[in-house]
Amino acid sequence: MSRSPFRGVRLLVLDVDGVLTDGGLLYGSGTGVSRRFHVRDGLGIRRLLDTGIGVAWISGRVDDALQTRARELGVEIVVQAEDKLLALRNIVDHFGITLQETAFLGDDLLDLPALLRCGLPMAVADADPAVRQAARFVSLRNGGDGAVREVCDRILEGLKRVVGVIPARYGSSRFPGKPLALIAGVPMVVRVARQARKAAFDEVIVATDDVRILAACEEQGVHAVMTSSLHHTGTERMAEVARARKGDIWVNIQGDEPLLSPILLHDVVQALEQDPAADIATARTWCTDLETLARPDSVKVVTSETGSALYFSRHPIPFQREGPARGGWVHVGIYAYRREALLAFAGLPTCDLEKAESLEQLRALYHGMRIQVVDTYAMHASVDAPGDIAQVERLLALHGEPG
């Protein structure tokens, strides 16, 4: 069982150039130099400060633009320094904490001394290779493109325990043994688990009722547990795991998604974190292929203005009364549950809507649970039949490991 590296962080120190700048907001300075700050990064910093976690900036050049942005966000410590380690020590002393309680996010070789001494060394995705190698956590996003927000969200999520579960059963009427089907030489369920690990959950578990799947996972270093063979759905299987383990947020990960995006997993958890009224969070993607929209195995979803799910259907929705359909939102079958919502949902009786559409999420809506839906444009390709494997392997060869 892995422990979240973000637990115990009391201070986040950010190198500015290459980490915090070059995003979406443009500020001028008295020197005639402009800096671009990403609005998502600012929101992440604000959320950290609101929870009592300190934030400080280190920059090679402190100018009017940087000071203006710091004042807006409430960042009080902005240090100009070439010696990042000395600056870090002074900042830590100011906050009255230890280096081990400090996270440092950097991108270039000048950051290495500070990275190697702090409690949680981190790098942005486009950092120098040596910096990425020294980091304990590497963001999925580049510097200036939301990486700081990603790190802030991880620190906040570190206050709660997040567990990913991949329900996997061997029996399937259309594709027996699907979890063990090889995708570029790797069992599909193992490939899914490896992708899920990149989302930095506290734990990723394969929940199965078959010793062949258990053995394949253990052979590849993937944590798997045996569950009852009497479950009718993956949600019931996940609830069995949740009853026996600690966890605040539980993510149901489809075992037939070998191109699973870790960013999507992060965004679904984040949606649940940010909406206290939501019981469940899931995702959707925009589709313009009318043949896909017409297929019953392609589940469609419509939401309210605030992104709360109104209905899911195997039929195209909404009905286009005037003119041909130009596209629609297709559901991506990933769910994040609050623990209490998961256990409650697994115990609810089925309803007529669920039976008619054969969609268990309609049970949640019928019984008044709120499902928040996030938009995604991540690469998406599920394996529903043996013939889908070749297409997934072509996408892997073309794009490399998804993420």
Secondary structure, DSSP 4 states (H G I P E B T S, - for coil): -PPPTTTT--EEEEE-TTTTEEEEEEEE-TTS-EEEE-HHHHHHHHHHHHTT-EEEEEES---HHHHHHHHHHT--EEEE-S-HHHHHHHHHHHHT--GGGEEEEE-SGGGHHHHHHSSEEEE-TTS-HHHHHH-SEE-SS-TTTTHHHHHHHHHHHTTS-EEEEEEE-S--SSSTTGGG-EETTEEHHHHHHHHHHTT--SEEEEEES-HHHHHHHHHTT--EEE--TT-SSHHHHHHHHHHHS--SEEEE--TT-TT--HHHHHHHHHHHHH-TT-SEEEEEEEE--HHHHH-TTS-EEEE-TTSBEEEEESS-SS--SSS----EEEEEEEEEEEHHHHHHHHTSPP-HHHHHHT-THHHHHHTT--EEEEE--S------STTHHHHHHHHHHHH-S--
